[in-house]
Amino acid sequence: MTALSTADAVSSSSPAAAPTPAPTVSARIAQALAPHATEVFGVMGNGNAYFIDALGRAGLRFTAVRHETASVAAADAHYRASGRIAIATTTYGAGFTNAATSLAEAAQARIPLVLVVGDAPGTGPRPWDIDQAGFAAALGAETIVVTAANAAEQTTRALERAIAGRAPVVLAIPYDLSSKPATDTAALRPLALPAPLRADTLDTNAAAAALAAAQRPFILAGRGAWLAGAGEDLSRLADLTGAVTASTALGRGLFARAEYDLGVTGGFGQEEAMRLVGTADVVLVVGAGLNQFTMQFGALITPGTTVIRIDDEERAHPIVTQFVRGDAKLSVEAIATRIAWLGAEPSGWRESVAGLADGSLRARPAGQVELPDGLLDPRQVATRLAGLLPEDRVVVSDGGHFIGWANMYWPVASPNRMLMVGTAFQTIGLGFPSAVGAARALPDSTLVVTTGDGGGLMALADLDSVIRTADRAIIVVWNDAVYGAEVHLYGRLGLGQEAMRIEQADFAALGRALGARGSVIRSLGDLAEFEQWLAEDGRGTFVLDCRVSSSIVAPYQEEVYAFNTRAR
């Protein structure tokens, strides 16, 4: 009998190493998301607890928000600010329905994101479960359900559908699977995304011919041009043609030559500048939806004008006379190349327009120093803040009557520096929620949140989230103690105003209670503490509770009122 060595003895008596356990379905989803996203925003509940627990191990950062609508709004804003897809997450049932408004906004605004939610178990619905897929579909969002056998593949599909379709996609985890082992062990595959659509040469040549022959060419760019990376190409095309330029509210800051740019179009536009647009003989529209606000309810472009539109999806618009279906960047490149080949000279129009190069066509009224009600003129506040706010900033706006002041008075460096989450679905209350995503997307820039008191109170739960998340934030509350959009429309139509008025809240005190600094601004002199904070390169959040008069009506609101009274 041969004696065993010590090593053999130890080996024979030691238990075999335990096999590595299979990742759970939730962990597998997190693993599939990690190569394509870095940020997840959400609220934990029964349906997504295991998913949130798996995020850190997969290399994803989770930011907790206080209301589920902020989960989607923050992911939405993160994409708008960075161009990178982000993830939202809620539990099933009430957690999911709480996210409905921001999910509808993302669908309307065509924002790619993935919302990971809990769902009813495979054994059947419980009393608190609803038809979440049907609910999401009604909001414009597709739902993809995972199983233990396809969790990673379904996650990859959700990312593909979101990015390629420019849409939010709901990824549902049945409750009885969230902590179960995943059985799909295949290596993660790369995303299969379509190449940019190249326009028909006949269409781009026709557009080039029209622009080359134009005497008064005008180029209007929207957010789609920015997303396609067409800014430099459009600026070159403007130089080649001598075009005056402008952008939609979501495309501000796109063009390189500010001295030949009218700024924003529509109701936020300067009145003389908008009248100049009406004199153009050829208009090129790139990546813009031409909605009623951009078009000043039909008054922006003179009937009979040649209007060329570039978009990668064919959407009819009655004013468009030539359509170029294709990627904005590729199409503009082709048009510019063709014009250069034609040897056409610039029109010279923009150099001849009085008030363009010197900026007077972009000038705004500074407002009144004193008003009869003793409150601040919001135009005075906006003008003063325009000179104080840090240049390196990202502005996040809630919705409401005040929305015009930032758009009219504060310059924007590029389209991803002015975010208006909520405008597509015409909702208020997404300012604080969306600001969280912007803070994560551009952490080195000062976050500036502009909100009304109505939307601010609606979103109050996530004021805390902004203060926790942003390294440096300035919150401007246009506090006029009314729902201004309603007062300036329905109040003027004679409806009772009791429901349109708000008991005035002290937002500076609310901010201080949550860890921010704050001042109530009743005069421009009250900005002294804020100015000192800026001079000291202050960190954290500063709330400016600006007590402004509701008697000053924004020009865009006058357009809305005029349109509604004509339509009655």
C-alpha positions in Angstrom: 0.0 0.0 0.0 1.6 3.2 -1.1 1.5 6.2 1.3 -0.3 9.3 0.1 1.7 12.6 0.0 0.5 15.4 2.3 -0.6 17.4 -0.8 -2.6 14.4 -2.1 -4.1 13.9 1.3 -5.2 17.5 1.5 -6.5 17.4 -2.0 -8.5 14.3 -1.5 -10.1 15.6 1.7 -10.9 19.1 0.5 -14.3 19.9 -1.0 -14.4 20.9 -4.7 -14.4 24.6 -5.4 -18.0 25.8 -5.7 -19.0 26.8 -9.2 -19.6 30.5 -9.9 -23.3 31.1 -9.6 -25.2 32.3 -12.7 -26.1 35.9 -12.6 -29.6 36.8 -11.8 -32.0 38.1 -14.5 -31.6 41.6 -13.0 -27.8 41.3 -13.0 -27.8 40.1 -16.6 -29.8 43.2 -17.6 -27.4 45.4 -15.8 -24.5 43.7 -17.6 -26.1 44.2 -21.0 -26.7 47.9 -20.3 -23.2 48.7 -19.0 -21.3 48.9 -22.3 -23.8 51.5 -23.6 -24.8 53.7 -20.6 -23.2 55.0 -17.4 -26.2 56.6 -15.6 -29.4 55.2 -14.1 -32.0 57.3 -12.4 -34.9 56.0 -10.4 -36.8 55.1 -7.2 -36.5 51.7 -5.6 -39.4 49.5 -5.0 -40.3 45.8 -4.9 -40.2 45.4 -8.7 -36.7 46.8 -9.3 -34.8 46.3 -6.0 -32.6 43.5 -7.4 -32.0 45.4 -10.6 -30.8 48.5 -8.6 -28.7 46.3 -6.4 -26.9 44.9 -9.5 -26.1 48.2 -11.0 -22.9 49.1 -9.1 -21.3 45.7 -9.7 -21.9 46.2 -13.5 -20.2 49.6 -13.4 -23.4 51.8 -13.6 -24.0 54.7 -11.3 -27.4 55.0 -9.7 -28.9 58.3 -8.8 -31.9 58.2 -6.5 -34.7 60.7 -7.2 -37.8 61.3 -5.0 -40.6 60.8 -7.5 -40.8 58.3 -10.3 -41.6 61.0 -12.9 -38.1 62.3 -12.3 -36.6 58.9 -13.2 -37.6 59.3 -16.8 -37.2 63.1 -16.9 -33.6 62.9 -15.6 -32.7 60.2 -18.2 -34.3 62.3 -20.9 -32.4 65.4 -19.9 -29.1 63.4 -19.6 -29.5 62.5 -23.3 -30.4 66.0 -24.4 -27.3 67.4 -22.6 -24.8 64.7 -23.4 -26.0 62.8 -26.5 -25.6 59.6 -24.5 -28.5 57.3 -23.6 -29.4 56.9 -20.0 -31.5 54.5 -18.1 -34.6 55.1 -15.9 -36.1 52.6 -13.4 -39.3 52.3 -11.4 -41.2 49.5 -9.7 -44.4 48.1 -11.1 -47.9 49.5 -10.7 -48.0 52.8 -9.0 -44.3 53.4 -9.5 -44.7 52.9 -13.2 -47.8 55.0 -13.5 -46.1 57.8 -11.6 -43.7 58.0 -14.5 -46.4 58.4 -17.1 -46.1 62.2 -17.9 -42.3 62.2 -18.3 -42.6 59.0 -20.4 -45.1 60.7 -22.7 -42.8 63.7 -23.0 -39.9 61.5 -24.0 -42.1 59.8 -26.6 -43.3 63.2 -28.0 -39.8 64.7 -28.0 -38.3 61.6 -29.5 -35.8 60.9 -26.8 -34.0 57.6 -26.7 -34.0 56.0 -23.2 -34.7 52.7 -21.6 -37.1 52.5 -18.7 -36.5 49.3 -16.7 -39.6 48.4 -14.7 -41.0 45.7 -12.5 -44.0 43.9 -13.9 -46.7 41.4 -13.0 -45.4 37.9 -12.3 -45.7 35.1 -14.8 -48.3 33.5 -12.6 -50.8 36.3 -13.3 -51.7 39.8 -12.3 -52.1 40.8 -8.6 -54.6 43.5 -7.5 -52.0 46.2 -7.9 -50.9 45.2 -11.4 -52.1 46.9 -14.5 -51.7 46.3 -18.2 -48.4 48.1 -18.3 -47.6 47.4 -21.9 -51.0 48.8 -23.0 -50.5 51.8 -20.8 -47.0 52.5 -22.2 -48.3 52.0 -25.8 -51.0 54.7 -25.1 -48.2 57.0 -24.2 -46.2 56.1 -27.3 -43.6 53.7 -25.8 -42.9 50.1 -26.8 -42.6 47.4 -24.1 -40.1 44.5 -24.3 -40.5 41.8 -21.7 -37.5 39.7 -20.5 -37.3 36.0 -19.6 -34.6 34.1 -17.8 -33.5 32.7 -21.2 -33.2 36.1 -23.0 -32.6 38.9 -20.5 -29.4 40.1 -22.1 -30.7 39.8 -25.7 -33.9 41.6 -24.9 -32.0 44.4 -23.2 -29.8 44.8 -26.3 -32.9 44.9 -28.4 -34.4 47.6 -26.2 -31.3 49.7 -26.6 -31.3 49.2 -30.3 -35.0 50.1 -30.6 -34.5 53.2 -28.4 -31.5 54.6 -30.2 -32.5 53.7 -33.8 -36.1 54.8 -33.3 -35.3 57.8 -31.2 -37.9 56.7 -28.6 -38.3 55.6 -25.0 -38.5 51.8 -24.6 -39.9 50.1 -21.5 -38.0 46.9 -20.5 -40.2 44.9 -18.1 -38.9 42.3 -15.5 -41.7 40.0 -14.3 -41.7 40.1 -10.6 -41.1 36.3 -10.1 -37.9 36.5 -12.3 -36.0 39.5 -10.9 -33.9 37.4 -8.5 -33.9 34.1 -10.4 -30.8 32.9 -12.3 -30.5 33.9 -15.9 -30.0 31.0 -18.3 -28.7 33.1 -21.2 -24.9 32.8 -21.0 -23.8 33.9 -24.5 -21.4 36.8 -24.9 -23.0 40.2 -25.2 -23.2 41.3 -28.8 -22.7 44.8 -30.1 -25.6 47.0 -31.0 -26.9 46.7 -34.6 -27.8 50.3 -35.6 -28.7 51.6 -39.1 -26.3 53.8 -41.0 -27.3 57.5 -41.5 -29.7 57.8 -44.5 -28.0 59.4 -47.6 -30.3 61.6 -49.5 -31.1 61.3 -53.2 -28.6 63.3 -55.3 -31.4 64.7 -57.4 -33.0 66.2 -54.3 -29.8 67.7 -52.9 -28.9 69.1 -56.3 -32.3 70.7 -56.6 -31.9 72.2 -53.2 -28.4 73.5 -54.0 -29.7 75.1 -57.2 -32.5 76.9 -55.3 -30.1 78.2 -52.7 -27.4 79.2 -55.2 -30.0 81.4 -57.0 -31.5 82.9 -53.9 -31.2 86.6 -53.3 -32.3 86.5 -49.7 -31.5 83.0 -48.4 -32.5 82.0 -44.8 -31.4 78.9 -42.9 -33.4 77.6 -40.0 -32.0 74.8 -37.9 -33.5 72.7 -35.2 -32.4 70.1 -32.6 -32.3 67.5 -35.3 -29.4 69.3 -37.0 -27.5 69.3 -33.8 -28.1 65.6 -33.1 -26.8 64.8 -36.6 -23.6 66.9 -36.0 -24.5 69.3 -38.8 -23.6 72.5 -37.1 -20.2 73.1 -38.8 -21.6 72.1 -42.2 -24.6 74.4 -41.9 -22.3 77.3 -40.9 -20.2 76.6 -44.0 -23.4 76.5 -46.1 -24.5 79.9 -44.7 -21.1 81.4 -45.7 -21.4 79.9 -49.2 -24.8 81.3 -49.8 -24.7 84.5 -47.7 -27.7 83.3 -45.7 -29.1 84.8 -42.6 -29.5 82.1 -40.0 -31.7 81.3 -37.0 -32.7 78.3 -34.9 -35.7 76.9 -33.1 -35.8 77.1 -29.3 -34.2 73.7 -29.1 -31.4 74.5 -31.6 -30.1 77.7 -30.1 -26.3 78.3 -30.4 -25.8 76.0 -33.4 -24.4 78.5 -35.9 -20.7 79.7 -35.8 -21.3 83.2 -37.0 -23.4 84.9 -34.3 -23.2 88.2 -36.1 -25.3 86.9 -38.9 -27.7 84.9 -36.7 -31.1 86.1 -35.6 -31.2 83.9 -32.6 -34.4 82.0 -31.8 -37.4 82.0 -34.1 -41.1 82.1 -33.2 -42.6 83.7 -30.2 -39.3 83.9 -28.4 -37.8 85.8 -31.4 -37.1 89.5 -31.6 -40.0 91.1 -33.4 -38.0 93.0 -36.1 -35.9 89.9 -36.7 -39.0 87.8 -37.3 -40.3 90.3 -39.8 -37.0 90.0 -41.6 -37.5 86.2 -42.0 -40.7 87.0 -43.8 -38.7 88.7 -46.6 -36.6 85.7 -47.4 -37.1 84.2 -50.9 -35.6 80.8 -50.2 -35.7 79.1 -46.7 -33.8 76.0 -45.8 -35.1 74.1 -42.8 -32.9 71.5 -41.3 -33.9 69.1 -38.4 -36.8 71.2 -37.3 -40.5 70.2 -36.8 -41.9 73.6 -37.8 -44.5 73.5 -35.0 -47.0 76.3 -34.5 -44.8 78.1 -32.0 -41.7 78.1 -34.2 -43.9 79.3 -37.1 -45.7 82.0 -35.1 -49.0 80.3 -35.9 -48.3 80.6 -39.6 -46.9 84.1 -39.7 -43.2 83.5 -39.8 -42.7 82.6 -43.5 -44.5 84.4 -46.3 -46.7 82.2 -48.5 -45.1 81.5 -51.8 -41.6 81.4 -50.4 -39.5 78.4 -51.6 -39.1 76.3 -48.5 -36.7 73.3 -48.6 -36.8 70.9 -45.7 -34.2 68.3 -44.7 -35.3 65.5 -42.4 -34.6 61.8 -42.2 -38.3 61.1 -41.9 -40.9 62.3 -44.4 -43.4 64.4 -42.5 -45.8 66.5 -44.5 -46.0 70.3 -43.8 -48.1 72.6 -46.0 -45.4 75.2 -46.3 -42.7 72.9 -47.6 -42.1 73.1 -51.4 -39.0 70.8 -51.7 -38.3 67.9 -49.4 -34.9 66.2 -49.0 -35.1 63.0 -47.1 -31.8 62.1 -45.5 -29.4 62.6 -42.6 -29.0 66.3 -41.9 -25.2 66.3 -41.9 -24.8 64.2 -45.1 -27.4 66.2 -46.9 -26.0 69.6 -46.0 -22.5 68.4 -47.0 -23.9 67.4 -50.4 -25.7 70.7 -50.9 -22.6 72.7 -49.9 -20.4 70.6 -52.2 -22.8 71.1 -55.1 -23.0 74.9 -54.6 -19.2 75.2 -54.5 -19.1 73.1 -57.7 -21.6 75.5 -59.3 -19.3 78.4 -58.5 -22.2 80.5 -57.1 -21.3 83.7 -55.3 -22.8 84.5 -51.8 -26.0 86.5 -52.1 -24.6 89.4 -50.0 -28.0 89.7 -48.2 -26.7 89.2 -44.7 -24.1 92.0 -45.0 -26.8 94.4 -46.3 -29.3 93.9 -43.4 -29.2 96.8 -41.1 -29.0 95.9 -37.4 -27.7 92.3 -38.0 -24.0 92.5 -37.6 -24.1 95.1 -34.8 -26.6 93.0 -32.8 -29.5 95.5 -32.7 -31.8 92.9 -34.4 -31.2 90.7 -31.4 -31.7 93.4 -28.7 -34.5 93.0 -26.2 -36.3 95.6 -24.0 -34.7 95.8 -20.6 -38.0 96.3 -18.9 -39.3 99.0 -16.4 -37.4 99.9 -13.3 -40.7 100.4 -11.3 -44.1 98.9 -11.8 -47.3 100.0 -10.2 -47.6 96.8 -8.1 -44.2 97.3 -6.6 -42.9 94.0 -7.9 -40.0 93.3 -10.2 -40.2 93.4 -14.0 -39.1 89.9 -15.1 -37.3 91.5 -18.1 -35.2 93.5 -15.6 -34.3 90.4 -13.7 -33.5 88.4 -16.9 -31.3 91.2 -18.2 -29.4 91.5 -14.9 -28.9 87.7 -14.6 -27.7 87.5 -18.2 -24.7 89.5 -17.1 -24.1 87.5 -13.9 -24.6 83.8 -14.8 -21.4 81.9 -15.5 -20.7 81.4 -19.2 -20.1 77.7 -18.8 -23.6 76.7 -17.9 -26.4 74.4 -18.8 -29.9 75.9 -18.4 -32.8 73.6 -17.6 -36.2 75.2 -17.9 -39.6 74.1 -16.5 -42.7 75.1 -18.4 -45.0 78.0 -17.9 -45.4 81.7 -18.8 -41.9 82.5 -17.6 -40.3 80.2 -20.2 -39.7 83.1 -22.5 -37.4 85.1 -20.3 -34.5 82.6 -20.4 -35.0 82.0 -24.1 -35.1 85.7 -24.9 -32.5 87.1 -22.7 -29.8 84.4 -21.9 -27.4 83.5 -24.6 -26.8 79.8 -25.3 -23.4 78.3 -26.3 -24.9 75.2 -28.0 -28.2 73.4 -28.3 -27.3 71.0 -25.5 -27.0 73.9 -23.1 -30.7 74.8 -23.1 -33.0 72.0 -22.1 -36.8 72.3 -22.0 -38.1 68.9 -20.9 -41.9 69.2 -20.9 -42.5 71.4 -23.9 -43.3 68.6 -26.3 -46.1 67.3 -24.2 -47.0 70.8 -22.9 -46.5 69.9 -19.2 -45.1 71.8 -16.3 -43.4 70.3 -13.2 -40.4 68.6 -14.9 -37.8 71.3 -14.2 -36.3 70.0 -11.0 -36.6 66.4 -12.1 -34.9 67.0 -15.4 -32.2 69.1 -13.8 -30.8 66.0 -12.1 -30.0 64.4 -15.4 -28.3 67.6 -16.7 -26.2 67.8 -13.6 -24.9 64.2 -14.2 -24.4 64.8 -17.9 -22.3 68.0 -17.6 -21.0 67.9 -14.0 -18.3 70.6 -14.7 -20.7 73.2 -15.9 -22.9 75.4 -13.6 -26.5 74.1 -13.6 -29.1 76.8 -14.0 -32.7 75.9 -13.3 -35.4 78.3 -14.4 -38.9 77.6 -13.1 -42.1 79.2 -12.2 -43.7 78.9 -8.8 -46.5 76.6 -10.1 -44.2 74.1 -11.7 -41.7 74.5 -8.9 -44.3 73.5 -6.3 -45.5 70.6 -8.5 -41.9 69.3 -8.7 -40.9 70.1 -5.1 -40.0 66.5 -4.2 -37.0 66.7 -6.5 -35.6 70.0 -5.4 -33.8 67.8 -2.9 -32.5 65.7 -5.8 -31.0 68.8 -7.5 -29.3 70.0 -4.3 -27.9 66.5 -3.7 -26.7 65.9 -7.2 -25.3 69.2 -8.6 -21.8 70.4 -7.7 -22.8 73.9 -8.5 -26.4 75.0 -9.2 -28.4 78.2 -9.5 -32.2 78.0 -9.2 -34.1 80.9 -10.5 -37.8 80.9 -9.5 -40.0 83.4 -11.3 -42.4 83.8 -8.3 -45.5 85.7 -9.4 -48.1 83.8 -7.3 -50.1 82.8 -10.4 -50.3 80.3 -13.1 -49.3 82.9 -15.6 -50.1 81.1 -18.8 -53.7 80.6 -17.6 -54.1 84.2 -16.3 -52.8 85.7 -19.5 -55.2 83.6 -21.7 -58.2 82.5 -19.7 -58.2 85.4 -17.3 -58.2 87.8 -20.2 -61.1 85.9 -21.7 -63.1 86.6 -18.5 -62.9 83.3 -16.6 -62.7 83.4 -12.8 -59.0 83.7 -11.7 -59.3 82.1 -8.2 -58.0 78.7 -9.5 -55.2 80.5 -11.4 -53.7 82.0 -8.3 -51.2 80.5 -6.0 -50.5 81.3 -2.3 -47.0 82.7 -2.5 -44.3 80.3 -1.3 -40.9 81.1 0.0 -38.6 79.1 -2.2 -35.5 80.6 -0.7 -36.6 79.1 2.7 -37.5 75.8 1.1 -34.1 75.6 -0.5 -32.3 76.4 2.8 -34.3 73.7 4.5 -32.8 71.2 2.1 -29.3 72.4 2.3 -29.1 75.2 -0.3 -28.4 78.9 0.1 -31.1 81.3 -0.9 -32.3 84.9 -1.2 -35.7 86.5 -1.8 -35.2 89.0 -4.6 -37.6 92.0 -4.3 -35.1 94.4 -5.9 -32.0 94.0 -8.0 -30.0 95.1 -5.0 -31.1 91.9 -3.2 -28.8 90.0 -5.6 -25.8 91.1 -3.6 -25.5 87.9 -1.6 -25.7 85.9 -4.8 -23.1 88.0 -6.5 -20.8 87.5 -3.5 -21.4 83.7 -3.8 -20.5 83.9 -7.5 -17.3 85.9 -6.8 -16.2 83.3 -4.3 -16.8 80.5 -6.8 -19.4 79.1 -4.4 -20.3 75.5 -4.5 -23.6 73.9 -3.8 -27.0 75.4 -4.8 -28.2 78.9 -4.6 -32.0 79.6 -4.9 -33.1 83.0 -6.2 -36.7 83.5 -5.2 -37.5 86.4 -7.6 -40.8 88.2 -6.7 -41.8 89.3 -10.2 -44.9 91.0 -11.5 -47.6 89.1 -13.3 -48.6 92.2 -15.1 -45.8 91.8 -17.7 -46.9 89.5 -20.5 -44.3 87.7 -22.6 -44.5 88.4 -26.4 -45.0 84.7 -27.2 -48.0 84.6 -24.8 -49.5 87.5 -26.7 -49.3 85.3 -29.8 -51.0 82.4 -28.0 -53.7 84.8 -26.9 -54.2 86.3 -30.3 -54.4 82.8 -31.9 -56.9 81.5 -29.4 -59.1 84.5 -29.7 -59.1 84.2 -33.5 -60.0 80.5 -33.3 -63.0 81.1 -31.0 
